[in-house]
Amino acid sequence: MRSVGIVGAGLIGRSWAVVFARAGWSVNLFDSDLRSLEAAAGAIGKIIEEDGLSEVSGVVRLSASLEEAVDGVCLVQECGPEAADKKRELFAKIDAVASSDVILASSTSTIMPSAFASGLPGRHRCLVAHPVNPPHLIPVVELCGGEWTDFEVISRAGEFYRDVGQVPVVVRREVQGFVLNRLQAALLAEALRLVGDGVISAHDLDRTVSDGLGLRWSFMGPLATIELNAPGGIGDYLQRYGGIFREITAAPPPSSVWDAGNVERVVESWGLPPTPDMITAKSEWRDRRLQALGDHKKQQDPTTNR
């Protein structure tokens, strides 16, 4: 049985615990905040039960110390605070106590590996493994190393994530936001511009994605999508429609779409802000929909698109 140490028992750490436990791995979960660690135990049990996986709940163990969490593992999944200084401090501690052959991966969404691991003796085994929330329902994980990260480490990490049912993709060099967040930022900026300029309402904007682009993008990427929208494939599509897209992208959304005035217009179009109970209910609804979509995708033959 393979074993993973998860450092940080917040939302992402709990979800990662489910990912590995679901695949039959032994999970050591640690958090310096005992209250967070104790709360995680119940939350993980609830997720596993709702996932129909109560028989594997015993493989998740709460660790009393960092040393105990990394003992005997082949991978450490760090899920600490999203702050470079805190990650540097935490990775220094992990690097000091984890066996030399253990891979050290951070769940950070925004911090480059060079910002927290460049000065470590074991920096060659450190990388970012950026998931999407919640990773137990959304499988992609972006693997990004620093210039000093051993490629064998990235390759072996990819094998581990595939083993637990995730879909690893390799980001070949450090770039702010990695790939997923850069794509998300581009779409979100245009969405904020269109709603803020009064071109479309906030809810109709969302429907355009959820009942339009999102239906195809849930199982094929943007390049696979345009390949089928012209007889000659991607090149043909770009030749046919590249001109209008060039005109559109010649004037990209300005950074002012993130300013308070525009944000206020978007929020006003959306409606009253949700209460905490509404956020909880919507999150649970989202997770049920993601689970159903994941089950549907598993029933399909992924080789039929080639």
C-alpha positions, 0 to 999 in steps of 0.5 A, spaced: 500 500 500 502 506 498 502 512 503 501 519 502 502 525 507 498 531 507 500 537 511 494 542 512 487 539 513 483 545 510 478 544 504 483 542 499 487 537 504 481 534 506 479 533 499 486 530 497 485 525 503 479 523 499 482 522 493 488 518 495 483 514 500 479 512 495 484 509 491 486 505 496 492 509 499 494 510 506 493 517 508 497 521 514 493 527 515 497 533 519 495 540 521 498 544 526 491 547 528 488 541 532 481 544 531 482 544 524 485 537 524 479 534 528 474 538 524 477 534 518 476 527 520 468 528 520 468 532 514 472 526 510 468 521 513 462 525 510 465 525 503 467 518 503 460 516 505 456 520 500 461 517 495 459 510 497 466 509 499 465 508 507 469 501 507 476 505 505 475 510 511 480 507 515 486 508 511 485 516 513 489 517 519 490 523 523 498 525 525 500 528 531 506 531 528 509 533 522 514 527 523 509 522 523 505 525 517 511 524 513 514 517 516 514 512 510 510 516 505 512 516 498 509 523 497 507 529 501 502 533 499 502 540 502 496 544 503 498 550 507 496 557 507 497 561 500 503 565 502 510 565 500 513 566 506 509 561 510 510 556 504 518 557 505 518 555 512 513 549 511 517 546 506 524 547 510 521 543 515 518 538 511 525 537 507 528 536 513 524 531 516 522 527 510 526 521 507 530 523 501 526 519 496 520 522 498 516 527 493 514 534 496 508 537 492 505 544 494 497 545 492 498 552 491 494 556 486 499 562 485 506 561 488 511 559 483 516 553 486 522 558 486 518 562 491 518 557 496 523 551 494 529 554 491 534 555 497 532 548 500 537 542 500 532 538 497 529 543 492 530 537 486 524 533 489 520 539 490 514 541 485 507 544 485 501 540 484 496 545 483 489 541 483 482 544 482 477 545 488 475 540 490 480 535 487 476 529 489 471 531 484 475 535 479 481 530 477 486 535 473 492 537 477 498 541 474 505 539 475 510 545 475 517 544 477 522 549 478 528 550 473 532 545 478 526 540 479 529 533 477 524 531 471 524 524 474 521 527 480 515 530 475 514 524 471 514 519 478 509 524 481 505 524 475 504 516 475 502 517 483 496 522 481 494 517 475 494 512 480 489 515 484 485 517 478 487 524 477 489 527 470 496 530 471 498 535 466 505 538 465 507 546 465 513 546 462 516 552 465 514 557 471 508 562 469 504 566 473 497 563 475 500 556 471 495 554 465 488 553 468 488 560 472 491 564 466 485 561 462 480 562 467 482 569 468 482 571 460 475 568 460 473 572 467 476 578 464 471 578 458 465 576 462 466 582 467 467 587 461 461 584 458 457 585 464 460 591 466 459 595 459 451 592 460 452 588 453 449 582 457 446 581 464 450 577 469 445 571 469 445 571 462 453 571 461 453 565 466 448 561 462 452 562 455 457 558 458 454 553 462 449 552 457 453 553 451 461 553 451 461 549 458 457 543 455 463 542 450 468 544 454 466 539 460 469 533 455 473 536 450 478 542 450 478 549 446 482 546 441 479 539 440 472 543 439 474 548 434 477 542 430 470 539 429 468 546 427 471 546 420 472 541 415 479 541 415 480 541 422 484 546 427 488 550 421 482 551 417 478 553 423 483 559 424 484 561 417 476 561 416 475 565 423 482 568 425 480 575 422 474 576 427 478 573 433 484 577 431 479 584 431 476 582 438 483 580 441 486 586 438 482 590 444 483 585 450 479 587 456 483 593 460 485 591 467 480 596 469 475 591 469 477 589 476 476 596 479 471 597 484 466 601 480 466 595 474 465 590 480 459 594 483 456 593 476 457 586 476 455 585 483 448 589 482 447 585 475 448 578 479 443 580 485 443 580 493 449 577 496 448 570 498 448 568 506 453 563 508 447 558 508 446 559 501 453 558 500 453 551 503 447 549 500 450 551 493 457 548 494 453 541 496 449 542 489 455 543 485 458 537 488 452 533 487 452 535 479 460 534 479 459 527 481 454 526 476 458 529 471 464 525 473 460 518 473 457 520 466 464 521 463 467 514 466 461 511 462 464 513 456 469 510 452 475 516 452 478 513 445 472 514 441 475 521 440 481 518 436 
